[in-house]
Amino acid sequence: MTLPPLDDLISRAHVVALPMRIRFRGVGVREALLFDGTTAWSEFAPFVEYDAPEASRWLRSSLLMGFSDSLGPAARETVAVNATIPAVDVDQDPGVIDRLMQRYPGCTTVKIKVAEKGQHLGQDLARIRAVKQWFMDNDEVTEHPAIRLDANGGWDVSTAIEAVEAVVASHIKIDYLEQPCPSADELAELRRQLMRRGLFVRVAADEAIRKSADPRVAVREVVDAGACDVVVLKVPPLGGVDVLLDIAAEVGRRGVAVTVSSALDTAVGLGAGLAAAARLPALDDDDGMMVDPQAAGLATGTLFERDLAARPIVDGRMVVGPVVPDAQVLKECTVTGERRDWWLDRVRECYRVLEG
């Protein structure tokens, strides 16, 4: 893509800070730089620990969304999304699942955080069963939710198998295990052992890809290792919607599915993930019918105390397309001084990387 002039980018930049409802990946306040682009508002928000080569991919993604119209039409106008349940203690707070699920109206896929430090498997199982019970009590949504268990690499192989066996014994179907173990080798071994036991549960790779120096290479490595059935992909760290779609096509030819997920994006940044998810090809179900891709992990606006714009969830789906920040929220969340200068310097540094 052709880079816009750097001075133009700087003049269009707004730096914001959004407080989180709960800390996420150690982040209590999410900082982001927004561009009032020529085609849409876009977002540049690599995490602070990322160096320029990594962060430059986030800048490319932002420029593609805000200063280019090269993506072409989407295949669908809305995208199914999953609910997210953090590692809450349902014994101490029996009503917490209901309160959380109210934030995700109509969602029938739920990602449940497990393997939290300081907690034990019994607490994970109680949380999973509580989610299942919520759907049984609210059967107008569905009695058969798709349950994803996200361990963030917190289990070893034997613990992951123990967890799967306990969940299956509770007559709860698992959609997939998201990064149950840290390494690709462990994921591959887990898949082998699950199949030997007749436990047909998919395994998804997330951190094994996201935390690599080159995510595109990492995707190939985990697929080559037989380590996953699903790859969880985030647009910004890959470098853009076009890159994600290229990877999705590549892994799809090898029978690996894709879940498009958020990189803790604001409502502005979510536009990139929604654009990617809306352009994934339809899938064949067990009856040979064409169905939408699996639910995306993009309903993350609820993690913020307030977001820059509305991205409502209706019947478990979100509308595809860019948003314009609410003027009052943008004003109140704008960052000036040293933090603004730091982000502008980061844009300059990443721009030089993209220039080559």
C-alpha positions, -999 to 999 in steps of 0.1 A, spaced: 0 0 0 10 36 -5 19 53 28 2 86 35 26 115 43 38 113 78 30 149 86 -6 142 75 -8 113 99 5 134 128 -20 161 121 -48 136 121 -38 118 153 -57 117 186 -43 99 216 -69 85 241 -69 66 274 -98 43 283 -102 29 318 -109 -9 320 -137 -24 340 -112 -51 351 -75 -55 344 -69 -74 312 -34 -88 304 -22 -65 332 -37 -34 315 -59 -12 337 -61 17 313 -60 12 275 -41 38 255 -46 41 218 -39 65 190 -67 72 166 -64 86 130 -92 107 116 -84 91 82 -94 99 47 -117 69 44 -126 62 80 -114 66 116 -88 40 124 -67 29 154 -30 23 162 -27 6 196 2 -18 199 9 -28 235 36 -7 251 61 -36 253 62 -41 215 92 -29 196 91 -10 164 92 -40 139 62 -56 157 44 -23 163 48 -13 126 24 -41 116 -2 -24 138 5 9 120 1 -8 86 -33 -23 97 -44 11 109 -34 29 76 -52 2 55 -84 9 74 -82 46 76 -65 57 43 -74 30 18 -105 15 1 -87 -16 -12 -106 -42 8 -136 -46 -15 -171 -55 -4 -178 -77 26 -196 -110 23 -220 -102 52 -233 -72 70 -232 -86 105 -208 -110 123 -216 -135 151 -196 -128 182 -189 -147 214 -195 -137 250 -165 -138 274 -167 -149 310 -136 -140 331 -123 -162 359 -151 -153 383 -159 -173 415 -195 -184 411 -196 -199 446 -189 -165 462 -212 -146 437 -239 -169 423 -255 -141 402 -223 -131 384 -229 -152 353 -264 -137 347 -250 -102 351 -222 -109 326 -244 -126 301 -267 -96 300 -239 -77 283 -240 -102 254 -277 -104 242 -283 -133 220 -248 -148 221 -248 -186 219 -210 -190 219 -192 -183 252 -155 -181 259 -148 -190 296 -115 -182 312 -99 -211 330 -66 -220 346 -63 -186 364 -34 -183 387 -44 -189 423 -75 -209 413 -80 -247 410 -98 -269 385 -129 -272 407 -135 -235 404 -132 -237 366 -157 -266 365 -181 -247 387 -179 -217 364 -184 -239 333 -214 -256 348 -229 -223 359 -227 -210 323 -244 -241 310 -271 -238 337 -277 -202 326 -285 -213 291 -308 -240 305 -326 -214 325 -327 -191 294 -336 -216 268 -351 -190 245 -315 -182 236 -303 -218 232 -300 -249 253 -268 -259 236 -242 -231 238 -208 -235 221 -184 -234 250 -148 -223 245 -123 -228 273 -95 -203 273 -66 -214 295 -40 -189 282 -14 -217 283 -21 -224 320 -24 -262 318 0 -290 312 -12 -319 290 -25 -341 318 -44 -313 335 -60 -303 302 -72 -339 297 -85 -341 332 -105 -309 326 -119 -321 293 -130 -354 309 -147 -336 338 -166 -313 315 -176 -341 292 -188 -361 322 -211 -331 330 -227 -335 295 -213 -302 283 -200 -300 248 -168 -281 243 -164 -261 211 -126 -259 215 -98 -255 240 -80 -222 234 -43 -223 240 -46 -250 268 -9 -255 270 20 -231 263 39 -247 235 31 -261 201 46 -294 210 23 -297 240 -7 -287 219 2 -314 194 6 -340 222 -27 -330 237 -45 -335 204 -30 -369 200 -40 -380 235 -75 -366 232 -81 -386 200 -67 -418 217 -93 -413 244 -121 -407 220 -125 -371 231 -132 -352 200 -124 -317 212 -108 -291 190 -76 -273 201 -70 -236 192 -37 -218 191 -36 -182 202 -5 -171 223 16 -196 203 9 -172 174 4 -138 190 36 -138 211 58 -148 182 82 -124 164 65 -132 131 29 -143 135 26 -155 98 55 -179 103 42 -190 137 8 -199 121 26 -222 96 47 -237 124 18 -246 146 -2 -260 117 28 -280 104 32 -294 139 -3 -307 140 -9 -285 170 -43 -271 163 -77 -273 147 -83 -236 150 -61 -205 148 -71 -174 167 -61 -144 146 -60 -107 154 -58 -82 126 -35 -55 140 -5 -77 150 -7 -94 116 -5 -62 97 -39 -58 83 -72 -74 71 -56 -85 39 -29 -104 57 -54 -122 79 -75 -132 50 -44 -146 32 -35 -167 63 -71 -178 66 -72 -190 30 -38 -208 35 -48 -227 67 -83 -233 54 -68 -254 26 -53 -276 54 -86 -280 73 -78 -255 100 -105 -230 110 -101 -193 120 -115 -173 148 -111 -136 144 -104 -120 177 -98 -85 193 -65 -71 203 -82 -52 231 -94 -28 205 -116 2 211 -148 6 191 -128 23 164 -102 -5 163 -128 -32 162 -137 -21 127 -107 -40 114 -116 -73 131 -152 -70 119 -141 -63 84 -119 -94 84 -146 -116 99 -171 -104 74 -149 -114 45 -141 -149 57 -155 -176 34 -186 -195 44 -181 -230 57 -196 -264 50 -215 -279 80 -220 -316 87 -250 -317 63 -231 -300 35 -249 -267 40 -230 -234 37 -229 -216 71 -213 -185 85 -178 -187 99 -176 -194 136 -183 -167 161 -156 -140 164 -140 -128 196 -148 -92 190 -174 -83 217 -147 -68 239 -162 -33 243 -178 -44 275 -142 -46 290 -141 -8 290 -158 15 315 -169 34 285 -160 31 248 -154 57 221 -186 48 202 -215 23 203 -211 -11 189 -242 -29 201 -247 -66 201 -281 -76 186 -291 -113 186 -255 -123 191 -242 -103 162 -224 -70 156 -228 -47 126 -198 -45 102 -184 -10 93 -164 19 107 -176 42 135 -170 78 144 -159 85 180 -185 103 201 -172 138 203 -177 143 240 -161 109 249 -132 117 226 -127 150 243 -129 136 278 -106 107 271 -80 126 250 -44 124 264 -20 154 261 16 161 271 42 134 276 19 104 267 7 121 235 43 128 225 53 92 233 26 79 209 35 103 182 71 93 184 60 57 181 41 65 149 73 81 135 94 52 144 70 26 130 65 47 98 103 45 92 101 7 94 72 6 69 92 29 46 119 2 46 
